[in-house]
Amino acid sequence: MKKRLNFFCVLMLLLMTSEVVMSFITGADAFREGWNAGRNAEPANTWGHLLEFFAEMFAIVAALVSFLSFVRFILNVNRNKVFVWENVNLLRLTACGLIIVAVVATCDELYTGCSLVDVYDHFFDAFLFGVFNLIVSEVFAVGLKLQEEQDLTI
């Protein structure tokens, strides 16, 4: 059973890594175009661009925290620490990071004029995975509370 759980955790880690790598690869051309256009353009809305920059940096930090939390969760599972409160907190942190990334990226894309269909195609999977992680963390929490209650009964 532990081998299957490890396999699924490693598979999820590979999928998250491939999602991040593909996002950077597909976004590199758009970044280069925006960089060149911004270098040649006159500043029109400096405060808006500054707010957008800080929102994107916040999303990047949230993505890194989410990824590192999930890696720590996998390491705990490999150390046979599956049903512990630390894993509940790590899964919640992973979920919150993914939801923050999805919401900030969606707002940024809608602000820049992307269609709702494009936003759905790009960021709904991160939002869905975040909500799924919240559900799993709550299942872990309920299981741990039941285990604590059972340990207290004579």
LINSUL-V57660 format. One record per backbone hydrogen bond with DSSP energy under -1.0 kcal/mol. NH is the residue of the N-H (numbers start at 1). CO is the residue of the C=O. If there is no record, write none. Layout:
nh=NH co=CO
nh=NH co=CO
This chain:
nh=5 co=1
nh=6 co=2
nh=7 co=3
nh=8 co=4
nh=9 co=5
nh=10 co=6
nh=11 co=7
nh=12 co=8
nh=13 co=9
nh=14 co=10
nh=15 co=11
nh=16 co=12
nh=17 co=13
nh=18 co=14
nh=19 co=15
nh=20 co=16
nh=21 co=17
nh=22 co=18
nh=23 co=19
nh=24 co=20
nh=25 co=21
nh=26 co=22
nh=27 co=23
nh=31 co=27
nh=32 co=28
nh=33 co=29
nh=34 co=30
nh=35 co=31
nh=36 co=32
nh=37 co=33
nh=38 co=34
nh=39 co=35
nh=40 co=36
nh=49 co=45
nh=50 co=46
nh=51 co=47
nh=52 co=48
nh=53 co=49
nh=54 co=50
nh=55 co=51
nh=56 co=52
nh=57 co=53
nh=58 co=54
nh=59 co=55
nh=60 co=56
nh=61 co=57
nh=62 co=58
nh=63 co=59
nh=64 co=60
nh=65 co=61
nh=66 co=62
nh=67 co=63
nh=68 co=64
nh=69 co=65
nh=70 co=66
nh=71 co=67
nh=72 co=68
nh=73 co=69
nh=74 co=70
nh=75 co=71
nh=76 co=72
nh=77 co=73
nh=78 co=74
nh=79 co=75
nh=80 co=77
nh=81 co=76
nh=84 co=82
nh=88 co=84
nh=89 co=85
nh=90 co=86
nh=91 co=87
nh=92 co=88
nh=93 co=89
nh=94 co=90
nh=95 co=91
nh=96 co=92
nh=97 co=93
nh=98 co=94
nh=99 co=95
nh=100 co=96
nh=101 co=97
nh=102 co=98
nh=103 co=99
nh=104 co=100
nh=105 co=101
nh=106 co=102
nh=107 co=103
nh=108 co=104
nh=109 co=105
nh=110 co=106
nh=111 co=107
nh=112 co=108
nh=114 co=109
nh=119 co=115
nh=120 co=116
nh=121 co=117
nh=122 co=118
nh=123 co=119
nh=124 co=120
nh=127 co=123
nh=128 co=124
nh=129 co=125
nh=130 co=126
nh=131 co=127
nh=132 co=128
nh=133 co=129
nh=134 co=130
nh=135 co=131
nh=136 co=132
nh=137 co=133
nh=138 co=134
nh=139 co=135
nh=140 co=136
nh=141 co=137
nh=142 co=138
nh=143 co=139
nh=144 co=140
nh=145 co=141
nh=146 co=142
nh=147 co=143
nh=148 co=144
nh=149 co=145
nh=150 co=146
nh=151 co=147
nh=152 co=148
